[in-house]
Amino acid sequence: MPANHIDDNQWAMRIPESSVSEWHDLFDLCATATDNKTINIRYVESVLKAIQDIKPKLEPGLGLIYDLNAALYSLKLLIQPAQSSTTAYHANFMGYYNSTAIREMHESIEQILIQPLPLGPEQQEWTWVMQTLDFIRNEMLNEQQSHIFGNVYYQLWLTWIVPNIKDKSIFSRELELLEQAGKSTGSSAKQKTLMLSQCWMYYHLSDDRTALKLLGQAEENTKDYYIFILNILGLMLTEQDWSRLSEWLVAVGPLLACRYKDIMNSYAICWSKTVEQLPTCEDRMWSTLREMLPYSEYIYEQLMIEREQWRQWMDYQLSNRRDPLNFRATDLKPLEKNAPEVLLPFYHQAVERYVLEKNRDSYKRAVKLLKRLSKLYAKMKSTTRWEQFLDSFTSKHSRLRALQEELRKGKLIP
């Protein structure tokens, strides 16, 4: 399909007979024919419209593959301003509007890919899909913004390729292509992108040892890296491969130790569902989460609450000298309802610490906690114990005039 002019739709009509690379030649013609030559969002939108305008009536499967390539071509145009920069800083910087447009283009690509594309072994669509994969792989391994095409690479595998394959030879073939492409992949970032792609293939070949080794070698503190790991865990969750998932959860725990709350929450959900199916894994879950502290602290505590391990939760708070006033009332509701007695030492110790500070503000905080203690004892139907404690407390600190005043203000003593 020559790419020199488009006086009419003669080349467009040959789309069903052409390769994906020839489609992109046609897209180049559309880009050349667009009036505005400054690469910005409006230009990309105009190019995409021109590409869609010349699209003839196609079979549904071919139409989807064509639309995907049109979106991929537009995605490549969007990142060109950053790629063309001569400095490392600008090569990794993208303006707000372009970043927004890229997110929207990713959403458009996702909407295309979630549509089913049944593929038989002899269908021509397979050839176009694999040629599209070649294009995405090349962009992923050769562009500075590798994660932009990396996301699409894995989506294509998940939605159109994996559901249609009959054997695993396609993963071995992809490994060979990745290895070949990797010979010209120089930068550290690109090498990590390559290792993650290989990890994905080895996972699907059930070679977890090699997959996890590559995952560790590619380790980096980026959200894209953590999402990649969660996507693999999500596959096992969907397949309900609990035994395999438990092994991966232990192995990737140290790699996932990060301060992204949503990432850690997703990791915790994987553990919860696994332990529900394999209760014998619970000890491994707790030991893994302890090794991930302090990053796992939030989910560690949440899982103890979820699993009604009230005393263990309280022991953890006491050992870390936590202040009850730093918790919202709703945070402690499950304990007040199910095990109010475990909150007693939590409040009592905090009251004593505040009193030892010997200032008005601390006394006010102590009184606030004493009011909570009064309600707890009442809930436990231990009002006599509460009265005995309060008498002893008041007598012990009778010389602290400011504290006595705050106790009266709080209506704890007459």
N, C-alpha and C positions, 0 to 999 in steps of 0.2 A: 504494500500500500504506500505509494510515494507520498512524501510529505512536502509538497511545494505550493499547492493552492487548493482552495475549496470553492470553486465557482458554483458548484451545485452539490448535491448529496451523493455523487457517484461513489466516493470512497465510503461514505457512511453506509450505503446499501450493501457494501461488501463486508460489513462487520461480522456476519455469521461465518464467513470464509476465512477470516483473518486471525492472526495471533494477538495476544495481549500486547506485545511490544508494538505491533502495528496499530493497535487502538491508541496507544500512547503517542505514536507519530501523528495520528489524527488529532489528538488532544493538543499537541504542539501547534498544529495549524490553527486550531480554535484560539489558542493563546496569542498567536502572532496576529490574527485578524482582529483581536480586541483592541479598541481605540486607545485606552489608557495603558501605557507601558510601565507605569510605576507600580511595583509590586506592593500592593496593599490589599486590604480586605475587599474594597469595592472591585478592584481588578480581578481578584480570585473569584468573587461572586459572578462577575461578568463572564469569566472563562467557563465556570461551571454551568452557567445558563446556556452558553453557546454549545457546550458539549451535549447537554440534554436536548437542546433544540434540534440538533442534527440526528438524534437517536431515532432510527426507524422502528417500526413495529417488530418486536422480537419475541421469541418464545420466552415464557416466564422465567425459566432457569437462566437463560442467557441474559435476559434483561437485568436480573439481579446481579450477575457477575459484572456486567457492563456498568451498572450504577455504582458498584463497589469500586471499580477502577477509576471511574470519574471522581469519586470522593477521595480516593487515594492520591490521584494526580493533584487535586486541589489542596490536599493536606501538604503535599510536598512543596507546592507554591507558597503556602503560608509560612513555612519555616525557612525559605530561601534568603530573606533579608538577614537573618541571624547567621546563616551558614556562610554568606558571602563576606562577612566581616573578616578583617585581617587580624583582629586581636582576639585572644583567648576569651577575654571577658565578654565582648559583644557576641562571640560565637555561641555563648551559652545564655545570652540574654534575649528576651523577647518582650516586646512592648505589651501593655495591658490589653489593647484591642486585638492584637494578633493572638495572644494567649486565650482570650475569650473565644475568638473565632475557631481556634484549634479545639477547644473543649466542645464547641457546638458541632464541629466536623466529626469529632470522635463519637458524639451522640448519634449523628446521622449514620455513621458507619455501623455503630452498634445496632441501630434500627434495621439496617439492611441485613446484617449477619444473623439477627435473631429469627429471620424468616427462614423456614425450612427449605433446604435445597437437596432433595433426594438425588443421589448419584449412583448409577449402575456402573459396573466395571468397564463397559464398552462405550459409555456415553461421552460425547465430545466435551460436555461440561467439565469432566474431570481434567481434561487437558488445560482448559482455561483457568480452572481453579489452581492447578499446580503452577501455571505460568504466573498467576497472580501472587502465589506464594513466593515464587522466585523474585518478583519485584519487591515485595515487602521485605524479604530477607536481605536483599541487597541494600535497601534504604536503611534498615535497622542496623546493619553492620558497618555502614559507610558514612552515615550522617552524624553530625555532632549531637543532635537531639535524638539519640538512639531510642530513648524510652517512648517517644511519640509513635514510632512505628512498631516498637516492641509490644505495646498494648494490643495493636491490631493483629500482630503475628499470632499471639496466643488465642485471641478471639476467633481467628479464622480456623485454627486447629480445633478449638473446642466445639464450634457450632457447625462447621461445614465439612471438616475432614474426618475427625474422629468418629462421628455418628455414622459415617458411610463406609468405613474401611472394613475389610474382611479378614485381613491378617496384619501382622505387625511389621512387615517388611518395609512399609513406608517410613517408619521411624528410623530404621537402619539407613535407608536411602538419605533421609534428611541429615543424619549425623555425618555422612560422607560429604554432603554438600556444605554443611557447616564447617567441617574440618578444612575443606578446600577454600572456603571463603575466609576462614580464620588466618590463613597464611599471609593475607594482605591486610589483616586487621592489626594496626600498630598500637594505638593508645591503650592505656590501662582501662579506661571506661569502656572501650569497644571490646576488649578482651573479657571484661566482666559480663557484657551483654552476650557475648559468644558462649561463655560458660553457663549462663542461665538457660540459653536455648538448648544447649547440650543436656543440661540437667533435666529439662522438660522431656526430652526424647528418652533419656535413660529411665525416667520415671515410668513412661508408657511402655518401656521394654521390661519393666519389673526389675530393673537393676538398681535397687535402692541404694546400695553401697556406693556405687559410682555417682549416682545422682546427688546424694548427700555430700560427698566429697567435693563435687563441683560447686554445690551450693555454699559450702563453707569457704571455698577459695574465692568466690565472688562476693563475699560479705562486704556490705557497705551500709552506712547509716542514712539510707534514703527511704522515703515512703514507698517508692516503686518497688524497691527490693523486698520490703515487708509484705506488700500486697502480692507479689509474686509467690512468696511462701504460702500466704493464706489461700491463694488460688489452688495450689497443689493440695493443701489440707482440705479445701472445699471439694475437690474431686473425690477424695476418699470418703468424705462425709456423705456426698451424694450417692456414692456406690455402696455405702454402709460397710466399708471394709475396716471394721473396728480394730482388728488386731494390727493391721498395717498402720492404721492411723495412730494408734497408741505409740508405736515405735517412732514414727515421725514426730509426734508431739514432744517426746523426750529429746530427740536429736536436734530439733530446730529451736527448742526453748532458749538456749543461750544466744542464738542468732536473732531471735525476736525480742530480746530484752531491750525495750525502747520506751520512750516517754509519750508515744502516741496512744492516747487512751482508747481510741476506736480499734486500733490494731490489737492491743492487749485484750480488749473485750471480746473480739472475734476469736482470739486464741483460747480464751477461757470457755467460750461456748463450745468449741471443739472438744475441750477436755470434759465438760459437763456431759455432753451427749455420749462420749466414749465411755465414761465411767458408768453411766446409766446402763449401757449394754454389757460392759465388762467390769463389774464391781471390783474384781481383783486388781485392777489398774489404779485404784485410788491412792495407794501408798506411793506409787511412782509419780502420780500427779502432784502430791504434796511435796515430795522431795525435789521434783523439778522446779516447782514454783518457788521453793525456798532458795534454791540455787540462783534463781533469777532476781532475787531481791537486790536493790530496792525497787527495780522497775516493775516487778510483779505485785507490789504491795497492795494496790487497789484491788486487783482481781483475786489475790490471795485472801483478803478479808471478805470480799463479796462471796467467794465460793464457800467460805466457812459459814457465813450467814445462810446462804442458799441451802447448804447441807445440814443446817441446824446444829452446827458444832459451836454452841454458845460458849462453853467454858474455854475451848481452844482460842476462840476469838478474843475473849476477855484476857486470857493469859498473854496474848500477843500485845494487846493494848497496854496492859500493866507493865510488861517488860520494856516497852518503849516509852513509858511515862507519858502517855497521851492525856490530854486534857478533855474531860467530858464536854466542856463548853465549846469545844471546837467542832462538835458534832451537831448536826441539825436534829431537831426532835424526831423527825421521820426516820433518821438513820438508826435511832435506838428503839424505835417502836417494836420491831420484831422481838428484841430481847425483853422489853417491858411486858410484852404479851406472853411470851413463851418461857422465859427464864429470868424473872425479875431479880431473883436472889444473886445472880452473877454480877449484877450492876452495883451491888452494895459496896464491895471493896473499891470499885472504880470511883464512885462518888466520895466515899470516906477518905481515901488517900488524897484525892484532889483537894478536899476541904482542908485537910491538915497542911498541905503545901501552901495554900493561899493564906492561911492564918500565920504561918511562919514568915511570910513576907512583910507582915506588920505595916500595912498601909491601907488607907480607906478604900481604894479601888479593889484591892484584893479581898478585903472583908465583904464588900458587896457581892463579889463573885462567889465567895464561900457561902453567903446567905442564899444566893440563887440555887446553889447545889443542895443546900440543906432543905430547901423547899421541895426539890425533886425527891430527896431521900424520904421526906415526910409522906409523899404520895406513894412511893414504892412500898414503904412499910405498911401503909394502909391497904394497898393492893394485896399484900401478902398476909393481911389480917394479923399484923404484928405491932399493933399500936402501943402495946405495953413496952416492947423492946425499944421503940422509937422514943417514947417518953423517958425511959431510963437513960438512953444515950444522950438525949438533949439536955437532961438535968446534969449529967456528968460533964458534957461538953461546956455548958454554961459555967459550971462551977470551976472547971479547969482553967478557963480563960476569963475569969471574973475581973482580973486587973486590966484587961484590954478594953478601955472605956469606949473606943470607937467601934470595936466589934460588938459590944453590948448594945450600942446605939443602933447599929445596923440590924441586929437581931430583933430589937423592938420595932424598928421601921418595917421589918419584914413580918411582923406580927407572929414571930416564933416564940417570943417570951413576953410577959406582961410589962 
